[in-house]
Every structure is written in structure tokens, then in C-alpha cells.
Amino acid sequence: MSRIFTVSVASVYPHYVAKAEKKGRTRAEVDEVIEWLTGFDQQTLEKHLADGTTFEDFFAAADLNPNASLITGSICGYKVQEIEDPLMQQIRYLDKLVDELAKGKAMEKVLRG
């Protein structure tokens, strides 16, 4: 099992927000991306962050967007569409969405609209 599975989403979340804000995006946009991927509403997302939910439990509770499989490309040197472990792939989907947001991609493109 990868160490990231047992890391709390709340411990990584500030890094997602900082990465986006450094490029002129907002925390609300990061939340929108997370909510699109997981199916969580704002209140549920906030609860997971407050509770220190691990990535494993976070994605176990998620209702993954049916368009998540449209997320392709490389993140951390791996092609997300080729990652075999479903949980690792979901974590990398999230990384990729935040990355695209930070790179200035239009929200409708990030959300595969």
C-alpha cells in the first residue's frame, strides 16, 4: 500500500490551494474541482477536511464523476490513464485537475465539460 493512501486529505489540501492561488486561481475553484471529481457538496468536503479523512476513506466515500476517465496526461511522471491501482489513479486524477487549474485551463475544460 502506498503511503499517500493513509495521508489525510486535509494535510495536502492547503498545497492544492496554494498551488492554484499562486497562479491566480481561487480556493473556491479548487473546491469546485474536488466536488466535481468526488460528488461531494461543499459541506461534505469541509467535514472530510475537518475530520482528517485519509485519501483511502475519502475516495471510498466518493461518488466518482463518470467523466473522470476523460482525465488523461502525465502527473508526477505517470500517465494517469495507465495507473492500475484504482485508488492511486483517483488521487492522481485530483492532482491532475489541480495542476490543470493552476496552469490556467478554463474551468469547463478542467471539468471535462
Number of C-alpha atoms within 10 A of each C-alpha: 7 8 7 15 17 13 15 20 24 18 13 13 15 12 12 20 19 16 20 22 16 10 12 12 17 17 16 11 17 23 20 18 19 21 19 20 22 22 17 20 13 13 9 12 20 14 11 19 18 12 12 16 19 19 23 18 16 20 20 12 13 13 13 17 14 10 12 19 14 13 18 15 13 14 14 9 7 12 14 23 16 11 13 9 9 10 19 19 19 21 18 22 24 20 17 20 26 22 17 17 26 22 14 13 13 12 15 8 11 18 21 14 8
